[in-house]
């Protein structure tokens, strides 16, 4: 296991021209950015072979209605999203490291 910074990982893994902004600003902008981030994660994990416990946690994470969350709750979900991306040794990250 290794740690990566989320914003550079977004650019590389989701093939984006710039970072996804979801950490600062108004709540509506954070929600929009976090929604884009979740869509990117879904695209990468859609065919992943997740353990039963991991799969349920992932489904729970995706089921959260961002519009109902206040600042503190949104921050907690943001931290979860970062953990899903940064602490999980995905095949994409492993392949990228092998190519570097």
JOZI-V857119 format. One record per residue. N is the residue number from 0. PHI is phi as a letter, one per 30 degrees, with the letter a starting at -180 (NA if undefined). OMEGA is omega as a letter, one per 40 degrees, with the letter a starting at -180 (999 if undefined). BURIAL is + if it has 24 or more other C-alpha atoms within 12 Angstrom, else -. Layout:
n/phi/omega/burial
N/PHI/OMEGA/BURIAL
N/PHI/OMEGA/BURIAL
This chain:
n/phi/omega/burial
0/NA/i/-
1/b/a/-
2/c/i/-
3/b/i/-
4/d/a/-
5/d/a/+
6/d/i/+
7/d/i/-
8/d/i/+
9/e/a/+
10/d/a/-
11/d/a/+
12/d/a/+
13/c/i/+
14/h/a/-
15/c/i/-
16/d/i/-
17/a/a/-
18/d/i/-
19/d/a/+
20/c/i/+
21/b/a/+
22/c/a/+
23/b/i/-
24/j/a/-
25/d/a/-
26/e/a/-
27/d/i/-
28/d/i/-
29/d/i/+
30/d/a/+
31/d/i/+
32/d/i/+
33/d/i/+
34/d/i/+
35/d/i/+
36/d/a/+
37/d/i/+
38/d/i/-
39/d/i/+
40/d/i/+
41/e/i/+
42/d/a/-
43/d/a/+
44/c/a/+
45/e/a/-
46/c/a/-
47/d/i/-
48/c/a/-
49/c/i/-
50/d/a/-
51/e/i/-
52/d/i/-
53/d/a/-
54/d/a/-
55/d/i/-
56/d/i/-
57/d/i/+
58/d/i/-
59/d/i/-
60/d/a/+
61/d/a/+
62/d/a/-
63/d/i/-
64/d/a/-
65/d/a/+
66/d/a/-
67/c/a/-
68/c/i/-
69/d/a/-
70/e/a/-
71/d/i/-
72/d/i/-
73/d/i/+
74/d/i/-
75/d/i/-
76/d/i/+
77/e/i/+
78/d/i/-
79/d/i/+
80/d/i/+
81/d/a/+
82/d/i/+
83/e/a/+
84/d/a/+
85/d/a/+
86/c/i/-
87/c/a/+
88/d/a/-
89/d/i/+
90/e/i/-
91/d/i/+
92/d/i/+
93/d/i/-
94/d/i/-
95/d/i/-
96/d/i/-
97/d/a/-
98/d/a/-
99/d/999/-
